[in-house]
Amino acid sequence: MASSYVQDRPAASPVDRLATSPVSSPSTSMPRPNALSNKLTSVLSASYADREIRDALQTLDERGIENTPETRRLLRLDVQKEVIQCNGEIINEFGQIAEEMKEAVSAAHQETAPMLEEATSLLERKQEVETKQLLLEAFNKHFTVSGEDLLVLTSSAEPVNDEFFVVLARVKRIHRDCQVLLGSENQRLGVEIMEQSSRDLNAAFQRLYRWTQREFKTLNLENPQISSAIRRALRVLAERPSLFQSCLDYFAEAREHILSDSFHTALTGVSSTGDHSSAKPIEIFAHDPLRYLGDMLAWTHSATVSEKEALEVLFISDGDAIAKGIQAGIVSEPWSRFGDEETEVFDGRKALDGLVNRDLAGVARTLKQRVEQVIQSHEESTLAYQIANLINFYRVTFNKLLGSESSLLATLTELEESALRQFRATLKDRVLAVQNDPPPAPADLKHPEFLLEALEQLKTLMKTFDTSLTPASSREEVFKPVLEAALDPYLQVCETLARDLDKPAGTILKLNIIHVSREALAPFPFTAEKVTELDDTIEELEAKLIIHQHSFFLHTSGLHPLLAALAPLSSPTSPENLSLIPTLPPFQPASLTQTSQTLDDFLPSALMDAMENLKNLLDSEAARAVTDEAAGRFCEDFEFVERKVGEVGEMLAERNGGEGGGLRALFPRTSAEIRVLLS
């Protein structure tokens, strides 16, 4: 059939032949491709030996299709129609099968529905049971504590280690989370769990409290740091302020006993238990009172520093954790507040200073007894002041170390005041002895012996005070009472001695006393106010000596009567007063001649005689300055008299026609000559 189909094919049309024949182009020798030629090429290149073509031709053979143009044109449509019909038949057949299967499934569903419903119910119940099981396991895991953990938490046979604190933290979390249960429908369960966790927590805190007390008994603060377990225990105990405070009280009592025994051993060389120390006992080797007190205070300071450094680990490094724990404890135990304030914040530095202060309470009591014995057994004012200054040094040091509220600082303040009272009492007794039986004034007008002793004592006091830690801004004010007690009473006694002497001896004695006192005070800056006061007194006394020397020049030279006669004249330069001057007795020729002669006799040794008046003044420069000032005033007085004598001579010369210059002849000395002789 295939061969006939090929043979029956009509002959190619002219168009087909044209399409298959080569066409030559006038411009090129290559054929020009087009759709028809491509199609022909594709058909001609097909191989009839191909399996698909053979199958297609065989199918056409089996159908008995004639090879006509109409058949070839409708071949594709016929094939598609057959395919559609076949598909439709298949669909109909599958529809019948689906209907039968539907009826079978419906029947099976009706038979299995009860079992499915029961299975679904069982699955839902299983899921609920599994959910409850998971919730129960989670609940037990979160809200229950195993027997082993409770044993770790409450048994005294178990160590207090990291496991203990882990279990404790878990129980605290359970106790805290019970509030969720109390807010739900399971309030009874929440109350039961909270009660159980509270009992467990109380037992754990009591155990931790007892363990901490046992550890404090064997704690060695001289060795490095406090163990981390104790530090952690204190942080946890801070959540129970009452237990925390009891631990601190217990620790303070233990440390007070240890430090008191150590101090007793340092003093005597024998401990309270009878053990002997290899160190040199302070009481045996410190014979000097100051060294004895200094060694005791130095030991106390060293012990305080060591104690504070050892305990800083407790309150400074973990201060925030302890503060938070105490705040939490105050919320849960409002009755356990440390003070009366409603909101009290834990201060680690303050707590540290307070604990160190309590640890040193026994040492402070022993120190107070020993220092008071030394103060009362010595009645030297200088020693008492040195003791007070030594205590003041350590008081300032302890103020920086422990704060102003320290009881040890209060003890040192009390001891310092006691030493100052002893100083003032012994000083007062000595002053009273001098005041009740004052020695006579020295014949050479030098400073009395008791004043030199007082100044030597004052120098020692000033040197002692100069080494103190008193701030520079307040040194003068602080030392002022000492000056008033150690110097002023002696100066008052000297004032009494000088008051009984004639002039200028009393003034010279005062000047000598003030000068030597000033020299003693001048090297120390904190006596500047007193030195200024003494300088003012020196100026006043030197002014008195200038007046005395000036009077000596006037009376010894004979010039005083002339000045005294001119003094009543209200205006010596007026013609009326000038005319009265020749009538005055001192200006009579005989008297004026005698005055001139006295002046001539005085001038050669005037300075030497004047300096002789001040020979007992220890400050030779002051004596020279006073005499020079008095001589200068004398020269001014002489110039005044000289000028009046000249004016009277000129007036008489005018009245007598050129005669009358006799006064000037009787008083020939000039002011220039006087200045030369007195220079």
LINMO-V506510 format. One line per field, one symbol per residue. phi: phi as a letter, one per 30 degrees, with the letter a starting at -180 (. if undefined). A space follows every 50 residues. Layout:
# LINMO-V506510
phi->???
This chain:
# LINMO-V506510
phi->.ddddddddddddedddddcddcccdcbcddcdbddddddddddddcddd dddddddddddddiddcbeddddceddddddddddddddddddddddddd dddddddddddceeddddddeddddddddddddddddddddccbcddddd dddcdddddcbddedddddddddddddddddddcdcdddddddddddddd dddddddddddddddddcdcdddfcddddddddddddddbeddddddddd dddddddddddddddddcibdddjdccdddddddccddeddedddddddd ddddddddddddddccdcddddddddddddddbddcddbdddbccdcddd dddddddddcdddddddddddddddddbccddddddddddddeddddddd dcjdcdddddddddddddddddddddddddddddddbdddddddiddddd ddddddddddddddddcdcdeddcdddddedddddcbedddddddddddd cddceddddddddddddddddedcddcedddddddddddddddddddddd dddddddiddedddddddddbdddedddddedddedcdeddddddddddd ddeecddddddddcddddcddddddddddddddddddddddedddddddd dddddcijckddddddbddcdddddddcd
